[in-house]
């Protein structure tokens, strides 16, 4: 993957997510996942420029299906399939090498469900592990929690606030259960204590 192909991917995804402001899957989430992944890549010594380009691409593409809102439960169970249906033609159109497309779609396919199901990827490639951990770290990020609290308030569901707060605190305290990389645990704690 070239720098220009990566730039085209990030520009496309940014355009697709511009209207998503109230969702927990918005451009802010993608930026935080990339920030987390970039840090984890350095902690795990995956700093080759090609590795970082692939990692940035997968961070911005992994939730592409959320750019088009559909009923939440349907989205939850079809996320991977819908995302890969959108991602593969885009990457082909940009003439991304097929070996990179395989790596990107593999990481997207295996990234979800570490929370709550603990479906981890300890024996997968670096791209899959780092994406999953970067996304899982953001799951309990204080900014994402605020979005959830705002959404429930807008929809008259404030009775859920104590449960959401408990879930987030519990997740932050037990984040090690949902991560592949030991380096990710300490990094996650620094992210939660900052905000």
N, C-alpha and C positions, 0 to 999 in steps of 0.2 A: 504494500500500500504506500502510495506517495503522499507527501504533504498536501498537495492540491486535492487529492481524493479525500483525505481526512477533512480538509477545510470544507469541501462540498457536503460531506456527511453532516458535520456540525451545523452548517448553515441551513441545510434542509430540515434537520430535527428542530433547530431553533424556530424556524418558520412554522413548523407543524404544532409546536407547543406554545406559541405566543398567546393564544386565547385561553390556555389552561392556567388559571390563577388560583382557583379555590380547591384544586385537587391536591392530594398528597403526591400524585405523580405528575409533577409539573417541571418546568425548566430549572427551577431552584433545586429540586430533587436530583436531576441529572447532573447539575453542576457540583453538588455535594458528593455524589457518587464518584464523579471523576476526581475530585479533590482527594477523597478517601483512597481511591485506587492508585492515584499518582503517589501518594505517601506510602502506601503498602508496597508498591513496586520498588521504591527506593529501599524500604526496610528489607525486602527479600532479594535485592540485587538484580532486579529485572529492569535495568535502565538503558538497554540497547534502544536506539531510536525507533527501530521497527517494532519492538515490543511495546513501546509507549504509544506509538501510533495506533496499533491494533487495540490496545487497552482503552485509549480514549474513544475510539470508534465504537467499541462494544459498550462502553459506559453510556454513550449518548443514544445508542440504538436499542438498548435492552428493554425499554418500556415503550417503544414506539406505538404499540397498539393502544396505549392510553391516550394518545393524541385525539382519537375519535371516541367520544364518550358513548358507552353502551351500558346496559344494566350491570351493576357491580358483580353480582354472582356469576353471570355469564362471562364477564371479563376475567374474573379470577381463575376460572377453569379453562379458559381458552387463550390466555395471555401469550403463552409460548408459541402456539400454533399461529395465532394472528400476527404476532410480531415477526416471525420468520417469513410469513407470506408477504409482509410488507418490506422486510429487509432484503431478502434475496434479490428481487428484481431491481431494487435501488442500487445495490452493490454491483450487479451485472451491468446496469446502465452506466455506472461510473467506471466500468472496466477494471474493477478490483480483481486481482488474481484469484482464481478459484480456490487455491490453497488457503488464502486469507478468508474467503467467504466461508469455507468449511470451519475454520477456527472460530470465526465470529458467531456463526449460527449454533455451533456446538456450545459455546459459552452461554449464549442466550437460552438455549434449550435447558441447560442444567442449572441456571442461576436461581430460580425461585424455590420457595418452600423450605428454606432453612428455618424460617419462623412461620408458623409455630411447630412444623412437623420435624424439624432437625434433619431434613434431607440434605446432608452435607456432601461435599465432593473432595474428600481428603486425598484421593488417588487420581484426580483429574489434572489437567495441565494448568500452568500458572494463570492463564487468562480466565479460566472458569473459576478457579479458587479466589483470585483477587476480585473479580466482578461480584461473586456471591458475597464475599466478606464486606466489600465496600457498600453494597446495597443493604446488607443486613445491619451494618453499623448505622446507616442513615435511617433505618426503620424506627429506631427509638430516639432520633435526634430531637432536641427540644424545639427547633423550628417546625419540624414536621408535626410534633405534638400540638403546637399552637394552631396549625392548619386544621387538625382534627377537632380541636375544641371549638374553633370558629365555625366549622361546618355544622357541628352538632347544635351549636347555639342558633345558627341561622335556620335550622330545621326543627327548632323547638324540642331538642333532645338533650337539654342540659342535665337531665337526670343521669345521663351516662358519664358526665364529667368525672365523678369519683372513680368509676371503673377504668376510664381511659388513663387517668393519672396513675392509678395503681398498676395497670398493665405496663405503662411506659417505665415507671420506676423499677418494677420487677424485671423487665427486659434489660434495662441498663445494668442492674445489679448482677444479672445472670447471662450477660452477653457472651461470655466464653463458651456457653453451651451451643451457641448458634454460629460459631466461626470455625473455619478450616485452619487458619494460620495462627500460630502462637503469637506472632508479632502483631496481629490485629487486635488482640485483647487489650494491651496497654494503650495502643493508639485510640481505641474506642473510648476508653475511660477518659482520656484527655479531651475528646470531642464532647462528651457529656458534661464534663466539669466546666468547660469554657462558657457555656450558655446558661 
